[in-house]
Amino acid sequence: MKMRLLKWARHAVPLQILLVLLLLVFVSACGKKGPVRPLLKAEPAAPGRPEARQIGASILLYADLPERNLDGTPLTDLSELRIFRRETADGVCAECDEPTQLWRSIDPLTVPRDGQRLIIRDDDVRPGYGYRYRLVPVTSRGQTGAGASLARQMHPFPPAVQDLTATGFDRLVRLQWTPGPELAPGWTFLGCQVYRSSGEASFGLIPLTPRPVAGGRYDDLGPVNGTLYRYQLRCLAEQNGVIVDSPPSAVVTATPQAE
């Protein structure tokens, strides 16, 4: 009897150890299971914050240039931005394929900017037509990156303000114009937005006024005496949630002075 127990003990201990080892391998293998993630590539990420706006008879495209690749590494050799464009006669086609016809290829360093945002102007547009765009960054090695898509339909737009004047006072500039332009049927006038710059700086994308001015007068209370300021107006009209800008007014200038 003792001999049989000794033989069992010699064989049972290794078997228990083997079972423990197999259990550890199984548990560790289970912890590593999961969906296989695709490897990201060193290709440019898509342009950021793409936006298409109708300003008068033009469509303006805005976007931030990518600063990194899809794999998170810095993008250091961006050399080109390819813009693909599609025109449709019945407005913006939501079910249409992405545009494949190259419209423009531009050097990002030569494009006008508002801060970090590129400004790309399309004047070859027609009322009632829809336009889809795709912005694709390209490196100096010819490597294309992810694209950013945007679209806009052309609508009737309010006329530009023609009689804008600016008068400087002590730490104040007063703007005056004739309110309430004539609009196409079905459109509602929202007011005018004021844009300001100092010296020869360009007008930015963000208006000076937090909301459109419905009347024909605006007092700018922020200027510094002795500084030349430039002003411009764009009026807004709305129909069924669609807002369009008028063409910009002529630029007027004023320099506030102490009385």
MODAJO-V449966 format. One line per field, one symbol per residue. psi: psi as a letter, one per 40 degrees, with the letter a starting at -180 (. if undefined). Layout:
psi: ???
This chain:
psi: dddddddddddddddddddddddddddddddeiiihhihiigihiiiifhhhihhbeihhhiihiieiideeiihefheihhhiihhiefahhdeiiihehhdihihdeehiigbehihhhhegiiheiihiihhhihieeehiaiihiiiiihiiiiiihefhihhhahfihhhiihigihiiheihhdaiihhiiibeiihadhidhdiihdafihhheeihiehhiiiiihiiiihfehhiiiiiiihiiihiii.
